[in-house]
Amino acid sequence: ENIQSNASAPDSNLLDCSPKYFAVPWRGGGGPFVVWPLSKPGRLPQDVPLCTGHNGAVMDLHFSPFCDECVATGSDDTTVKIWQVPVGGLEEDLDKPLATLSGHHKKVILVRWNPVASGVLGTVSFDNTIKIWDSEKAAEKCCFSDFSDAIQSFEWNFNGSRYATYCKDKVVRIVDPRNNK
């Protein structure tokens, strides 16, 4: 109860969960979002601690499958940020991400961690590109830009060796990021 979502893009996650927390984009300046422990059910406090650091709204967020306290956010400000929430949850606002990934030229609408390769993150932007990042080095590893129209969906396969996209051009693409084909 008392969720004040920023009503993010319809093709993005409005909520994500790890085994310990849920996260949701929040209304307000600085691209805030809430990370709240699942062990604390009930109404959120009015002064709930926020993660802030983007210059635009958070469009999507995704918890790492390897660390319950690590969450990636993609924003209207064209950046992706990696956040480390203290064990047990936030006691106060957090405004310093672990890393900022820059390289997209329009807003980032989807972020997805690779399910088997720790630190590997895929991001989708309205610049019609998919970037694969090494989040631990804050470095872009490859970029796939063979899209004639907006990318609407992005998911890794179960073993993380390929990803699939669906675009507004009504074409599904299966890509091996190791050779970008």
C-alpha positions as CSV (number, residue, x, y, z in Angstrom):
1,E,0.0,0.0,0.0
2,N,1.0,3.6,-0.5
3,I,2.9,3.0,-3.8
4,Q,3.6,6.2,-5.7
5,S,4.8,4.8,-9.0
6,N,5.9,7.1,-11.8
7,A,3.8,5.1,-14.2
8,S,6.8,4.1,-16.3
9,A,6.7,3.1,-19.9
10,P,4.1,0.4,-20.8
11,D,6.7,-1.9,-22.3
12,S,8.9,-1.8,-19.2
13,N,8.8,-3.5,-15.8
14,L,6.9,-1.5,-13.3
15,L,8.1,-3.8,-10.6
16,D,10.9,-6.3,-10.0
17,C,11.6,-8.7,-7.1
18,S,14.6,-10.5,-5.8
19,P,14.3,-13.2,-3.1
20,K,14.6,-10.4,-0.4
21,Y,13.2,-7.2,-1.9
22,F,10.9,-5.5,-4.4
23,A,11.7,-2.4,-6.3
24,V,9.4,0.1,-8.1
25,P,10.0,3.4,-9.9
26,W,8.8,6.3,-7.8
27,R,7.3,9.7,-8.5
28,G,9.6,12.7,-8.0
29,G,12.7,14.4,-9.2
30,G,16.0,12.7,-9.6
31,G,14.6,9.5,-11.1
32,P,13.8,7.9,-7.7
33,F,12.9,4.3,-7.1
34,V,12.1,2.3,-3.9
35,V,13.7,-0.9,-2.8
36,W,11.7,-2.4,0.0
37,P,12.3,-5.7,2.0
38,L,9.7,-8.4,1.4
39,S,10.0,-9.2,5.1
40,K,8.3,-5.9,5.9
41,P,4.7,-6.3,4.5
42,G,2.1,-3.6,4.9
43,R,1.8,0.1,4.1
44,L,5.0,1.9,3.0
45,P,5.9,4.9,5.2
46,Q,5.4,8.4,3.7
47,D,9.1,9.1,4.0
48,V,10.2,5.8,2.5
49,P,14.0,5.9,1.7
50,L,14.6,6.3,-2.0
51,C,17.4,5.6,-4.4
52,T,18.0,8.7,-6.4
53,G,20.7,9.6,-9.0
54,H,19.2,9.7,-12.4
55,N,18.3,13.0,-14.1
56,G,15.1,11.5,-15.6
57,A,12.4,9.0,-14.7
58,V,13.4,5.4,-14.2
59,M,11.9,3.5,-17.1
60,D,12.9,-0.1,-16.0
61,L,14.7,-1.9,-13.3
62,H,15.9,-5.4,-12.8
63,F,17.6,-7.3,-9.8
64,S,20.7,-9.3,-10.4
65,P,20.2,-13.0,-10.3
66,F,23.6,-13.2,-8.4
67,C,23.1,-10.6,-5.7
68,D,19.8,-9.9,-4.0
69,E,20.9,-6.3,-3.1
70,C,22.1,-5.4,-6.7
71,V,19.6,-3.7,-9.0
72,A,20.1,-2.1,-12.5
73,T,18.0,0.9,-13.6
74,G,17.5,2.4,-17.0
75,S,16.3,5.9,-17.3
76,D,14.8,8.6,-19.5
77,D,18.2,10.4,-19.0
78,T,19.9,7.8,-21.4
79,T,22.0,6.2,-18.6
80,V,21.9,2.9,-16.8
81,K,22.9,2.8,-13.2
82,I,24.0,-0.2,-11.0
83,W,23.0,0.1,-7.4
84,Q,24.0,-1.8,-4.3
85,V,21.4,-1.7,-1.5
86,P,22.6,-2.3,2.0
87,V,21.8,-5.8,3.4
88,G,18.5,-5.5,5.2
89,G,17.3,-2.5,3.0
90,L,17.6,1.2,3.0
91,E,17.6,3.2,6.2
92,E,18.2,6.5,4.4
93,D,18.2,7.8,0.8
94,L,20.9,6.4,-1.5
95,D,22.2,8.7,-4.2
96,K,25.5,7.1,-5.2
97,P,25.3,4.2,-7.6
98,L,28.1,1.6,-7.9
99,A,28.4,2.4,-11.6
100,T,26.9,4.5,-14.4
101,L,26.8,3.1,-17.9
102,S,26.7,5.7,-20.6
103,G,26.5,5.2,-24.3
104,H,22.8,5.2,-25.4
105,H,21.6,8.4,-27.2
106,K,17.9,8.2,-26.2
107,K,16.1,6.9,-23.1
108,V,16.8,3.4,-21.9
109,I,13.6,1.4,-21.7
110,L,14.7,-2.1,-20.8
111,V,17.5,-3.6,-18.6
112,R,18.0,-7.3,-18.2
113,W,20.8,-9.2,-16.4
114,N,22.2,-12.3,-18.0
115,P,20.8,-15.3,-16.1
116,V,24.2,-17.2,-15.9
117,A,27.0,-14.7,-16.4
118,S,27.5,-12.5,-13.4
119,G,27.9,-8.8,-14.2
120,V,26.6,-9.1,-17.8
121,L,23.7,-6.7,-18.5
122,G,21.7,-6.1,-21.7
123,T,20.0,-2.7,-22.2
124,V,17.5,-1.5,-24.8
125,S,17.1,2.2,-25.8
126,F,14.8,4.2,-28.0
127,D,17.9,4.8,-30.1
128,N,17.1,1.3,-31.5
129,T,20.2,-0.3,-30.1
130,I,20.9,-3.1,-27.7
131,K,24.0,-2.8,-25.7
132,I,25.7,-5.6,-23.7
133,W,27.7,-4.4,-20.8
134,D,30.3,-5.7,-18.3
135,S,28.8,-3.9,-15.3
136,E,31.8,-4.7,-13.1
137,K,34.1,-2.7,-15.4
138,A,31.3,-0.3,-16.5
139,A,32.3,-1.1,-20.1
140,E,30.2,-1.7,-23.2
141,K,31.1,-5.1,-24.7
142,C,29.0,-5.0,-27.8
143,C,26.2,-3.1,-29.5
144,F,23.5,-4.5,-31.9
145,S,21.9,-1.9,-34.0
146,D,20.2,-3.9,-36.8
147,F,16.7,-2.5,-36.1
148,S,14.6,-0.5,-38.4
149,D,12.0,0.3,-35.7
150,A,11.5,0.5,-32.0
151,I,12.5,-2.5,-29.9
152,Q,9.6,-3.6,-27.7
153,S,11.0,-6.7,-25.9
154,F,14.3,-8.2,-24.9
155,E,14.9,-11.5,-23.0
156,W,17.9,-13.8,-22.5
157,N,17.5,-17.5,-23.1
158,F,17.7,-19.8,-20.2
159,N,21.5,-20.4,-20.4
160,G,22.4,-16.8,-21.3
161,S,24.0,-17.6,-24.7
162,R,21.5,-15.7,-26.8
163,Y,18.9,-13.1,-26.5
164,A,15.6,-12.6,-28.4
165,T,14.0,-9.3,-29.4
166,Y,10.7,-8.3,-30.7
167,C,10.3,-5.0,-32.5
168,K,7.7,-2.7,-33.9
169,D,8.6,-3.9,-37.4
170,K,7.1,-7.3,-36.3
171,V,10.3,-9.2,-36.6
172,V,11.7,-11.5,-33.9
173,R,15.5,-11.6,-33.8
174,I,17.6,-14.2,-32.1
175,V,21.1,-12.9,-31.5
176,D,24.3,-14.5,-30.2
177,P,26.1,-11.6,-28.5
178,R,29.5,-13.3,-28.8
179,N,29.5,-12.7,-32.6
180,N,26.6,-10.2,-32.8
181,K,24.7,-12.3,-35.3
